[in-house]
Amino acid sequence: MDAGSLIVTVDDRERLSAVPGLLAGVPGVVVRTARLRAGDYDLGHGVVVERKTARGFILSLMSGQLFAQASALTHGVGRPVLLLEGGSLYETGIAIDPAAIRGALVSLAIAWRLPVLRAGGPRESVEVLLALARQAHRDAKGPWLRPGRKPRRPERLKSYVLQGLPRVGPVLAGRLLARFGSVRAVAAATETDLQAVKGIGPQLARAIRDVTG
């Protein structure tokens, strides 16, 4: 495998989609198959994508699975993304109140803080996935940067620095400091050590190690 290759891990339940095959045909992309705990495409560096067709989105909304999946993504993944593939959500042929669709999109964006991207079909989905993977790869090479003014007090500064890690907010930063005591100790922690902190699952621990490692 070339050192510059992009590695994409695809959930084995995505085999009926055309996307994995198209990805495998892209030079410089290595596709692996596994059973993912959340999402359909693990792009590395904490970026995990759940792909849904327009019809699949509506059916999961009606069955109640949509928000369960959103919960799994946002609580167990570093940087989750929902990718909607296909035509309009309002023209799937399924009888559903348009207000319910709008409400679901608003909830995903505001309550779950889950980015929602669109693609017209499988080929465009591949382009979106590649763009996300490349951006994540570039981000992982840089320092933990956060916008805004840095606090002066040492304890607040430690929390501020830790919040530059994937999906780490003030609460999780506090838990990390309570367990490890310092930013240096967090950076040295293994994935197993990190998973001992409430709110950090295997994928988030891996995403943090991708940055600190």
C-alpha positions in Angstrom: 0.0 0.0 0.0 1.3 3.4 -1.0 2.1 5.8 1.9 -0.1 8.4 0.2 -3.1 6.2 -0.1 -6.5 7.1 1.3 -7.9 4.2 3.3 -11.7 3.9 3.4 -13.4 1.3 5.6 -16.8 0.4 4.3 -19.5 -1.3 6.4 -20.2 -4.8 5.0 -23.9 -4.0 4.8 -23.2 -1.4 2.1 -22.4 -4.1 -0.4 -25.6 -3.6 -2.3 -24.7 0.0 -3.0 -22.6 1.0 -6.1 -20.5 3.3 -4.0 -17.9 0.8 -2.6 -17.1 -0.5 -6.1 -16.7 3.0 -7.5 -14.4 3.9 -4.6 -12.3 0.8 -5.2 -11.7 2.0 -8.8 -10.2 5.3 -7.8 -6.4 5.3 -8.0 -4.8 5.9 -4.6 -7.8 4.7 -2.6 -7.7 1.5 -0.6 -11.1 0.1 0.3 -11.5 -2.2 3.3 -14.7 -4.0 4.5 -15.7 -4.4 8.1 -18.7 -4.2 10.4 -18.8 -0.6 11.6 -20.4 0.3 15.0 -21.9 3.4 13.4 -22.1 4.8 9.9 -21.3 3.3 6.5 -17.9 4.8 5.6 -15.0 5.3 8.0 -12.7 7.8 6.2 -10.1 7.9 9.0 -9.2 10.6 11.4 -12.6 10.4 13.1 -14.7 11.1 10.0 -17.5 8.6 9.6 -20.3 9.0 7.0 -23.8 7.6 7.1 -25.1 7.3 3.6 -28.8 7.3 2.9 -30.8 7.5 -0.3 -33.7 10.0 -0.3 -36.2 7.1 0.1 -34.1 5.4 2.8 -34.0 8.7 4.7 -37.8 8.9 4.7 -38.3 5.3 5.6 -35.9 5.6 8.5 -37.6 8.7 9.7 -41.0 7.0 9.7 -39.7 3.9 11.4 -37.9 5.9 14.2 -34.5 4.6 13.2 -33.2 7.9 12.0 -32.6 9.5 15.3 -31.3 6.3 16.9 -28.7 6.3 14.1 -28.0 10.0 14.7 -27.4 9.2 18.4 -25.0 6.4 17.6 -23.1 8.7 15.2 -22.8 11.8 17.4 -22.0 9.9 20.6 -19.5 7.4 19.2 -17.8 9.1 16.3 -15.3 11.9 16.1 -16.7 13.8 13.2 -19.9 12.3 11.9 -21.6 13.3 8.6 -24.9 12.3 7.0 -24.8 12.0 3.2 -28.1 12.1 1.4 -28.0 10.6 -2.0 -30.5 11.0 -4.8 -33.4 13.2 -5.6 -35.7 15.4 -3.5 -36.7 14.2 -0.1 -40.2 15.6 -0.9 -40.6 13.5 -4.1 -40.0 9.9 -3.0 -43.5 8.7 -3.6 -43.9 8.0 0.1 -46.9 9.6 1.8 -45.4 11.9 4.6 -46.1 15.4 5.8 -43.4 17.7 4.3 -43.3 19.4 7.7 -42.0 16.2 9.3 -39.1 16.1 6.8 -38.2 19.7 7.5 -38.4 19.1 11.2 -36.1 16.1 11.0 -33.5 18.1 9.0 -33.7 20.9 11.5 -33.3 18.5 14.4 -30.3 16.8 12.8 -28.6 20.2 12.3 -29.5 21.9 15.5 -30.2 19.2 18.2 -27.7 16.6 17.0 -25.2 19.0 15.3 -24.9 16.5 12.5 -23.7 18.0 9.1 -26.0 16.9 6.2 -24.4 16.8 2.7 -26.2 16.0 -0.6 -25.1 14.0 -3.6 -27.1 13.4 -6.8 -26.1 9.8 -7.1 -23.4 7.2 -6.4 -20.7 8.8 -8.5 -21.3 12.2 -6.7 -21.3 10.4 -3.4 -17.8 9.1 -4.2 -16.6 12.6 -4.9 -18.1 13.8 -1.6 -16.5 11.0 0.3 -13.1 11.6 -1.3 -13.3 15.4 -0.5 -14.1 14.6 3.1 -11.3 12.0 3.4 -8.7 14.4 1.9 -9.8 17.2 4.2 -9.6 15.0 7.2 -6.1 13.8 6.1 -5.0 17.5 5.8 -6.5 18.4 9.1 -4.7 15.6 10.9 -1.3 16.9 9.9 -1.9 20.2 11.7 -1.9 21.2 15.3 -5.0 21.3 17.5 -6.2 24.7 16.5 -9.4 26.3 17.8 -10.9 29.7 16.8 -11.4 32.4 19.4 -9.4 34.0 22.2 -7.3 31.7 24.4 -8.1 31.9 28.1 -5.3 32.9 30.5 -6.0 30.8 33.5 -4.1 27.5 33.3 -7.1 25.2 34.0 -9.2 26.9 31.4 -6.4 26.9 28.9 -6.0 23.1 29.3 -9.7 22.7 28.6 -9.5 25.0 25.7 -6.7 23.0 24.1 -8.5 19.7 24.6 -11.6 21.1 22.9 -9.5 21.2 19.8 -9.8 17.4 19.6 -12.6 15.8 17.6 -16.0 16.0 19.3 -14.5 17.2 22.6 -16.6 19.9 24.2 -16.3 21.5 27.6 -17.9 18.6 29.5 -15.7 15.9 27.9 -12.6 18.1 28.2 -13.4 18.3 32.0 -13.8 14.5 32.2 -10.5 14.0 30.4 -8.7 16.4 32.7 -10.3 14.8 35.8 -9.0 11.4 34.8 -5.6 12.2 33.3 -4.7 15.5 35.0 -2.9 17.2 32.1 -3.0 17.7 28.3 0.3 15.8 28.0 -1.2 12.8 29.8 -4.3 12.9 27.5 -2.0 13.0 24.5 -0.1 9.9 25.8 -3.3 7.9 26.6 -4.0 4.8 24.7 -7.4 4.1 23.0 -8.2 1.7 25.9 -7.4 4.4 28.4 -9.5 7.0 26.6 -12.5 4.6 26.5 -12.5 4.6 30.3 -13.8 8.1 30.1 -17.6 8.4 30.0 -18.8 9.5 26.6 -15.8 8.1 24.6 -16.5 5.0 22.6 -14.0 3.0 20.4 -14.4 5.2 17.3 -14.1 8.5 19.2 -11.0 7.1 21.0 -9.5 6.2 17.7 -10.3 9.6 16.3 -8.6 11.3 19.3 -5.5 9.1 18.9 -5.3 9.9 15.2 -4.8 13.5 16.3 -2.6 13.0 19.3 -0.7 10.0 18.1 
